[in-house]
Amino acid sequence: MTSKEEKAFRLTFDDNDLLLLLCGQYNVNLAKIEKTLNVSIDSFGNELRIKGFAEQTKLAGDVIQRFFKQLSADPDPQAAADGPLIEDILRLVENGYDLSKPSLKSDVYAATWRKKIFPRTHGQEDYFKMMRQNEVVFGLGPAGTGKTYMAVAMAVDYLKSKKVEKLVLSRPAVEAGERLGFLPGDMKEKVDPYLRPLYDALYDMMPVDKVERMLVSGEIEIAPLAFMRGRTLSNSFVIIDEAQNTTSVQMKMVLTRLGHNSRMVITGDLSQIDLPPNQLSGLVDATARLKQIKGVGIFCLSGEDVVRHAVVGRILKAYNEEKNNVLKSIIFLIHEIYWTNTVKS
C-alpha cells in the first residue's frame, strides 16, 4: 500500500470520559488533527474512525494515541485537553518528530502561584531538569522556545517554595543602537520597555497585586544590568535575559555576583546580537570558557522547541534554510575563485 492510497482504521479506547476530553468540546481537538493531517475522524461510542491517505491516517492514529496517553498521565486532564497540548503534539509531527519516543513526564514542572508550568517539548523538559541540577545555567535558543518563560517559572517555583528569598531579573538596556541617555523619561520609564517580557511572565504566574507587593518589598527586583555592579546576591534566583547583548566584561561582572544559596539562569539568542560588529558577545565568550566547569550547565533549545503559533516554527525554519543556502553559495563562490586562479596559474 502506498501513502497515496486511501485507508481507514479504528481506534478503541477503554475510558469514555477521557475520550470525551480528547475529542474536546464540539470535537475541536479532532478538528485540529483533521485540518493539520488532512484526514477525517468520526467518533462512535468508544471508537474513533480515521480515513485518509495511508501515511496521514497512520500519523493521525499516532497523534491520537500520544494525546490519550499524555491525558491519562496528567494530574489535570481537563486542563491539558483544553490547553495547547494537542497543538504541541501536532507541531512535533510537522517537524518530523518520532512519536514513538517516550512522552513528557508529568512530574517535571514548576509550581507557581497561578498554576503549574509543565514543559511542552522534550527540550524544555531537559532544560527544566538542568536548572534544578546546576547553580548556573545558560539557556540558548531562538525566539519562541520558552527559554526566558521557563526560567522565570523555575525562579517563581523557588521563591514560592522558600528555597530562595528573592528574585532578581535583569537584562542589558542597550539594544538595536538605542542608549538610555538618548531616551525620554526618568530611569524607570527608560528601562521598563526593555524589561516588559519579564513583567509579562511574572503576571502570568502570579496575581498582579502579589507581584506589585513583592516589587515594593524588594522580594522581586527587575532592573537593568548596570544595577548589579558591586553587589553580592545571596539567597536569590537571578535571571539575565537577552544575554547575547552583554559584553565580556559585563558577563564576568554578572557571574561573579552570585552569593550563598543562589541560582542563576542566563538566557539568550546568539542569532540576535545587537552589539557593534567588533564587540565580542559576553554570552559567546562565557559559554566557550565555562562549558567544562562543574555546577555550570549549557542547554541549547532548537526550532523543535518553539511553542508560539505553529507558523513561527515554520518561519524560523525558512530563515535557517536561507542561512544555509547563503552559506552554500559562499562556499561555491570560494571554490569557483580557487579553481579559476588554479587554472590561470
MOKAQUI-V447950 format. One record per pair of residues at least 24 apart in sequence whose C-alpha atoms are under 6 Angstrom apart, sorted by sequence separation. I is the first residue (numbers start at 1). J is the second residue. If there is no record, write none. Layout:
# MOKAQUI-V447950
I/J  I/J
This chain:
# MOKAQUI-V447950
233/257  243/267  244/268  232/257  233/258  234/259  237/262  239/264  242/267  243/268  233/259  234/260  235/261  236/262  237/263  238/264  239/265  240/266  241/267  242/268  244/270  232/259  235/262  237/264  239/266  234/262  245/273  244/273  16/46  245/275  251/282  74/106  13/46  12/46  247/281  248/282  12/47  246/281  247/282  11/47  246/282  11/48  244/281  10/48  10/49  244/283  9/49  243/283  9/50  8/50  8/51  110/153  7/51  110/154  112/156  7/52  112/157  6/52  7/53  111/157  6/53  7/54  110/157  5/53  6/54  4/53  5/54  3/53  3/54  173/224  3/55  149/201  170/222  172/224  166/219  167/220  168/221  169/222  170/223  171/224  172/225  166/220  168/222  170/224  171/225  170/225  21/81  167/236  169/238  171/240  165/235  166/236  167/237  168/238  169/239  170/240  171/241  164/235  165/236  167/238  171/242  164/236  155/237  114/205  114/206  112/205  113/206  176/274  175/274  136/263  138/265  140/267  142/269  135/263  136/264  137/265  138/266  139/267  140/268  141/269  136/265  138/267  140/269  137/296  141/300  135/295  136/296  137/297  138/298  139/299  140/300  141/301  145/305  134/295  137/298  140/301  141/302  145/306  134/296  144/306  145/307  144/307  144/308  121/305
